[in-house]
Structure formats: structure tokens, C-alpha cells
């Protein structure tokens, strides 16, 4: 099953920058660099990862600028802040209906196309009806397991050694 094709990265970046302008947000050099880096990254980076990547080109930019820009983009609906695994939030520039694959070992996150464009609607209807009055904002599906690299590493690794535990105490003899 194949979902809609993702636009080329340069188109995605240009689209995101146009949306930033349309949302009335200023396009500072720092904000433009953050948007371009986020749009080009399929890994759903953290604010810290983006900051470290952009620091060589923008040495005067602070971590707060990166974090605040990402929060502003999320508030404007131009990206989503995700808590998919322990640790910092990850930021997803893909605002189309989709799911996520998360590696239990390395934390890698990748988009998984949704089966239908309206995948967030009908599937939840029967289950959520058990919670009267609840208004659904979003439906998330997360596939957890091992990415290809971690699965290969797991196959190479020797099985864990069993450490013998204490032997049960012998029962006293009855006579």
C-alpha cells in the first residue's frame, strides 16, 4: 500500500516558508534556517538536534530561539510537537494524516503513510463512543519495534548469558 508521495525537500521547505509568511510570522534568517532544516529532516528532530546542526552556520543563535521558533510553528499548525518516546519532544513538519514507526532501541522515528486521507476519522468512532462528550482532536497510531539497523545489530549480538541464580534450599529430611 502506498500513500501520497512526499514533495521534494526543496518544495517542502518552500511550502513551509510560504505558510510561515501566510501565518503572519516574520521570516528572520534564524527562523528561515530552522524551517529549512526541519522541512528537510524526515527523522522528526528535537530542538537540541536542530540547534546543534545550525550552530556552526549561525553561532549567535541561542537554543531558546530554536525552541521558541518550533513552539511558534506548532502553535500556527505548521508542525507538530510529538512525545513518541522518552526524552525531548520531536518536531514533525508533515501535517498530512500519517502514522509513526518508532525504534525501541535507537529512538529513530519515521512517517508511515495513513491508509486513507481521512484515517483520523472513522476508525475511532466505535471505541470513543464509550467516553460520552469526548471531542477527538487527533488519532495517533505508533508502530514500535526495531529499525533495520537495530534489527541487524540484534541479530549479530550473542544471546544474553544466563546467570545461574541461587539454588533452592534443600528441604529438611523428614523421618
C-alpha positions as CSV (number, residue, x, y, z in Angstrom):
1,X,0.0,0.0,0.0
2,X,1.5,3.3,-0.9
3,X,0.4,6.7,0.4
4,X,0.7,10.1,-1.2
5,X,4.2,10.9,-2.3
6,X,6.1,13.5,-0.3
7,X,7.1,16.6,-2.1
8,X,10.8,17.0,-2.9
9,X,12.6,18.6,0.1
10,X,13.1,22.0,-1.6
11,X,9.4,22.1,-2.4
12,X,8.5,21.1,1.1
13,X,10.8,23.8,2.5
14,X,9.4,26.5,0.1
15,X,5.8,25.5,1.1
16,X,6.6,25.7,4.8
17,X,8.2,29.1,4.4
18,X,5.2,30.3,2.4
19,X,2.9,29.0,5.2
20,X,5.1,30.9,7.8
21,X,4.6,34.1,5.8
22,X,0.8,33.4,5.4
23,X,0.6,32.9,9.2
24,X,1.9,36.4,9.6
25,X,5.2,35.3,11.2
26,X,8.4,37.2,10.5
27,X,11.0,35.4,8.3
28,X,14.2,36.2,10.2
29,X,17.4,34.5,9.0
30,X,17.3,32.2,12.0
31,X,13.6,31.2,11.5
32,X,14.3,30.5,7.8
33,X,17.2,28.3,8.7
34,X,15.2,26.4,11.3
35,X,12.3,25.9,8.9
36,X,14.5,24.7,6.1
37,X,16.4,22.3,8.4
38,X,13.1,20.9,9.9
39,X,11.5,20.6,6.4
40,X,14.5,18.6,5.1
41,X,14.7,16.2,8.0
42,X,12.5,13.0,8.0
43,X,13.7,12.0,11.5
44,X,11.5,14.3,13.5
45,X,14.4,16.1,15.2
46,X,14.4,17.6,18.7
47,X,15.0,21.2,19.3
48,X,18.5,20.3,20.6
49,X,19.4,18.4,17.5
50,X,18.3,21.3,15.3
51,X,20.3,23.7,17.4
52,X,23.5,21.7,17.2
53,X,23.2,21.3,13.4
54,X,22.5,25.0,12.9
55,X,25.0,26.4,15.4
56,X,28.1,26.3,13.0
57,X,26.3,28.4,10.4
58,X,24.5,30.7,13.0
59,X,26.9,30.9,16.0
60,X,25.0,33.7,17.7
61,X,21.7,31.9,17.6
62,X,20.5,30.6,21.0
63,X,18.8,27.4,21.9
64,X,15.9,29.5,23.1
65,X,15.5,30.9,19.6
66,X,15.3,27.3,18.1
67,X,12.9,26.1,20.8
68,X,10.6,29.2,20.6
69,X,10.5,29.1,16.8
70,X,9.5,25.4,16.9
71,X,6.8,26.2,19.5
72,X,5.5,29.1,17.3
73,X,5.4,26.9,14.3
74,X,3.5,24.2,16.2
75,X,1.0,26.9,17.5
76,X,0.5,28.0,13.9
77,X,-0.2,24.5,12.8
78,X,2.9,24.3,10.7
79,X,4.5,21.4,12.5
80,X,3.6,19.1,15.4
81,X,5.4,18.5,18.7
82,X,5.4,14.8,19.4
83,X,6.2,12.8,22.5
84,X,6.8,9.4,20.9
85,X,9.5,8.1,23.2
86,X,11.3,9.0,26.4
87,X,13.2,12.3,26.1
88,X,12.6,15.6,24.5
89,X,9.7,16.3,22.1
90,X,10.3,15.7,18.5
91,X,9.0,18.0,15.8
92,X,7.2,16.8,12.7
93,X,6.7,19.1,9.7
94,X,4.4,16.6,8.0
95,X,0.9,17.8,8.7
96,X,-0.9,15.3,6.5
97,X,-2.6,12.3,8.1
98,X,0.1,9.7,8.8
99,X,1.3,7.3,11.5
100,X,4.8,6.8,13.0
101,X,7.3,4.0,13.3
102,X,9.5,4.3,16.4
103,X,12.6,2.2,17.1
104,X,12.7,0.9,20.7
105,X,16.5,0.7,20.6
106,X,17.8,3.9,19.0
107,X,14.7,6.1,19.0
108,X,14.5,6.6,15.3
109,X,11.2,8.0,14.1
110,X,9.8,7.8,10.6
111,X,6.5,8.6,8.9
112,X,4.2,5.8,7.9
113,X,1.6,6.8,5.3
114,X,-2.0,6.5,6.5
115,X,-4.3,4.1,4.7
116,X,-6.7,6.8,3.7
117,X,-6.6,10.6,3.8
118,X,-9.3,10.6,6.4
119,X,-7.6,8.0,8.5
120,X,-8.1,10.0,11.6
121,X,-11.9,9.9,11.5
122,X,-13.9,6.7,11.2
123,X,-11.6,4.3,12.9
124,X,-12.0,5.8,16.3
125,X,-15.8,6.3,16.2
126,X,-16.9,3.0,17.8
127,X,-14.3,3.0,20.6
128,X,-14.5,6.6,21.6
129,X,-18.3,6.5,21.9
130,X,-17.7,4.8,25.3
131,X,-16.5,8.2,26.5
132,X,-19.6,10.4,26.4
133,X,-19.0,14.0,25.3
134,X,-15.3,13.5,24.4
135,X,-14.2,15.5,21.4
136,X,-11.5,13.9,19.3
137,X,-8.7,16.3,18.3
138,X,-6.4,13.7,16.7
139,X,-5.9,10.0,16.4
140,X,-2.4,8.6,16.6
141,X,-1.0,5.2,15.6
142,X,2.5,4.3,16.6
143,X,4.3,1.2,15.4
144,X,7.0,0.3,17.9
145,X,9.8,-2.2,17.2
146,X,13.3,-2.2,15.8
147,X,14.5,-0.2,12.7
148,X,16.5,-2.1,10.1
149,X,19.9,-1.1,11.6
150,X,19.0,-2.1,15.1
151,X,17.4,-5.4,14.0
152,X,20.7,-6.2,12.2
153,X,22.7,-5.4,15.3
154,X,20.4,-7.5,17.4
155,X,20.9,-10.5,15.1
156,X,24.7,-10.1,15.3
157,X,24.8,-9.8,19.1
158,X,25.2,-13.0,21.0
159,X,22.2,-14.0,23.1
160,X,22.3,-12.8,26.7
161,X,24.1,-15.1,29.0
162,X,22.0,-16.7,31.7
163,X,23.5,-16.1,35.1
164,X,22.6,-19.0,37.4
165,X,20.6,-17.9,40.3
166,X,20.8,-19.3,43.8
167,X,19.7,-22.9,44.1
168,X,16.6,-23.5,46.2
169,X,17.4,-24.7,49.7
170,X,17.1,-28.4,50.2
171,X,14.1,-29.4,52.2
172,X,14.9,-30.9,55.6
173,X,14.6,-34.7,55.6
174,X,11.6,-36.0,57.4
175,X,11.9,-39.1,59.2
